[in-house]
Amino acid sequence: MSSNDVAKGKKFRIIKLVLLLVIFSLMAFVIVSVIIGFTTGSSWLFNLFTPPAPEISVDEFSFDIGRLRTFASANNSVAAAGTLGIKVLDQDGRESFRDSFRMNQPAIAGSNNRYIAFDIGGTAARVFNNSQVTSSIEANGAIVSASINQNGWFCIVTQEGGGFRGVVTVYNSSGSVVYRVRKGSGFILSAHLSHDNKSLAVLNLTENGSRITFYNDINVEEEPSQLFDYGGLILEITYLTNGDILAISMKSLFLVDSSGTGEMLYSFADKRLGGYTYDNDLIALRLYYYGVGHQGQLITFLPDGTILGDIEFDREIISMSTADSMLVILKNDGVTFYDHELEALSASVDGLSAAGANRVLAINANVAVATSDNSAIVIRVNNE
């Protein structure tokens, strides 16, 4: 045997000895970690390779604004409207504004830290932000619905005399009237103004189904620019950031552009619609399978039809809401935060449904509010 072979054999034995020492050290570390884990309630080794659970804090806030409270969220704040007034909470649950405003049937809508509260069947409406009322409106007829866009321009749908089935009045952010539409046929359900304040989309119900009417230049008096007819019932419409209308029916979602051309986005005719929510460009659907209780699908996707997440779900979903590409769900056993691909971001916050919570509103990626008739539960999740 040469001297080189002896040296190589010696080197191999040294490496083998070092590897054995490393293995024995790791085994000893595991044993000690498990023992300590049993005595302290946690394992060092487990915590070493497992990310810490997100810290969750819950605070309860009472609302003294009367009965029939309704809520809306808009960019890091949440507002409530009741029979006696309106109130705004910031993302930390602190009250930033309140005002007295009597309504028999309160309703509210929000966008970009601006809100409109209105009395369904009455004539009064208030537009406000996080600190003050910006417009007080007294309509000429009974209010059916109202909406507000991200620039603070708003639409109010009313039933007025003179043989008209409905009137849509468009106001600018100062509360001045800039456009009016009167329709003598079909019942107007809602109206929405585009993000650039130029186009108006009106949803009304006719004898043959639902119709979306576009007025593509509200700066001039004109006849309807385009029409889109749908043989079924459209539940809701809204403008997306690209200028298209997202329309939600009992059997499908579809897009309608300003020329009146419709495009199927997602069909679920073989399932039952359990709920939906959207924020900017994230859309979420809850679909139930017929005849199997609460079993079904939870789906998130983009306005171009790209599916981001699709999971089976077998629990009752009471309410869900989106913000900052995050989805928060109020189930029959608690609240959970999900990312846009439907990966759970937090453990379930239990007991809220038992406490009477019947709706959840996402404020941002880490904060949500679970509301009930008498209070609101502010939930904060720290995922850092």
Beta strands, then each sheet from edge to edge (+ up, - down):
strand 1: 55-62
strand 2: 70-73
strand 3: 77-82
strand 4: 85-90
strand 5: 95-100
strand 6: 106-111
strand 7: 114-119
strand 8: 124-128
strand 9: 133-138
strand 10: 142-148
strand 11: 154-159
strand 12: 166-171
strand 13: 177-183
strand 14: 187-193
strand 15: 200-206
strand 16: 209-215
strand 17: 226-230
strand 18: 234-239
strand 19: 245-249
strand 20: 252-256
strand 21: 262-267
strand 22: 272-279
strand 23: 282-288
strand 24: 296-301
strand 25: 307-313
strand 26: 317-323
strand 27: 326-331
strand 28: 334-339
strand 29: 359-362
strand 30: 367-371
strand 31: 375-382
sheet 1: 1+ 31- 30+ 29-
sheet 2: 2+ 3- 4+ 5-
sheet 3: 6+ 7- 8+ 9-
sheet 4: 10+ 11- 12+ 13-
sheet 5: 14+ 15- 16+ 17-
sheet 6: 18+ 19- 20+ 21-
sheet 7: 22+ 23- 24+ 25-
sheet 8: 26+ 27- 28+
end
